[in-house]
Amino acid sequence: MPDTQNLPRIDFTTFILSISSAAFMGLGIAPPGEEAAPGRNLELARQNIDLLELMWEKTRGNRSPEEERLLEQLLFETRMRFVEIQRQAGGK
């Protein structure tokens, strides 16, 4: 059984970074420090982008300015990459 006492606490920033990382992985983009990109799964990427959008809507008015900028940036970047990769794949 894993030792959960040594796990870091999750805050909002860590949570949305985790979701965006899952979106990038679904897009086939390797996280920093990894050599090989994972296989693409556009459905998984879309679902994680949808989760970021849900967090954007549900946390409106409750985010710090830093959280606001980060979430806005992550939404922009994941959406743009999704559209770019979808175009490369022929719109599938």
Steps between C-alpha positions, in 0.01 A plus 500: 500500500647841402605745770247782457638705789793617285295605199487876439170678555309578185409862442303649211812575295631145534157364412463698176861428403424131542194526276694695236782244510246226429367708208849545355571130539176425312628730227817292481718774649763373742534672837828689555788264574353203311656399171217318325155643447214275608251373243219734403152468644298800384191389692700501823649839410154645427363365829782664696457829314129477588601453866712815484203685349276366778747623762507839324123530526453357850780698666415838343535773761695275737840490330805703595648715222782245459253210474295702252800558272620141525162347424441741212844420356450123535160517333638703212802276449314167522221621270746631240707181506183289475382690191848484345531124551144441384579687177817296451299182546258609230220617732429153637 
